[in-house]
């Protein structure tokens, strides 16, 4: 049982009494500032924080970085920064052109 609440480093017999911020269970911890009753609750909180950050970044990417056209974001896919492959290629060429100028032969 990898994520068991009974055999957890968070839950000890003699310690400070806390309430888990994820599930609401009461547990005792050695630390005065305990937040999670188990590793499972700590992982669930980390996943929730990561999802909130991704949704915030997805809401900021509403228009193409090159041409300014609106972009429809799919909540299950990665965040799109460009409206088309042409804009993506144009941005790539602009980045590469700014880093190393072409030398004529």
C-alpha positions, -999 to +999 in steps of 0.1 A: +000+000+000+020+029-013-005+057-006-020+044+026-030+069+052-023+046+081+014+040+074+025+075+064+054+097+075+028+124+079+007+106+105+024+100+139+010+092+173+023+120+195+024+153+178+005+184+168-030+180+157-039+193+123-067+191+097-058+180+062-064+208+036-074+183+009-096+157+025-104+173+059-092+144+081-077+151+115-042+138+119-011+143+142+022+155+128+056+161+143+057+195+126+038+225+140+028+234+104+014+202+089-009+205+059-015+170+045-024+138+063-007+115+037+014+114+006-017+108-015-032+141-003+001+160-009+001+146-045-035+155-051-028+191-040+002+193-063-019+180-092-046+206-085-020+234-083-004+223-116-039+222-133-047+257-121-014+270-135-020+254-169-055+268-171-042+303-163-015+300-190-041+287-214-064+317-208-035+341-215-028+326-249-059+339-267-042+354-298-015+343-322+020+357-314+027+365-350-004+377-367-028+384-338-056+362-349-077+345-322-068+309-312-093+283-301-077+264-272-086+228-265-085+221-227-072+186-232-043+195-256-012+215-251-013+253-252-012+267-287+008+298-293+003+302-331-029+300-352-013+280-380+018+262-392+027+292-414+028+315-383+048+290-364+074+288-392+075+326-396+083+329-358+110+302-361+126+320-390+125+353-372+141+337-341+169+320-362+174+352-383+179+373-352+204+349-336+227+342-366+226+365-397+232+349-431+266+353-446+266+355-484+289+331-503 
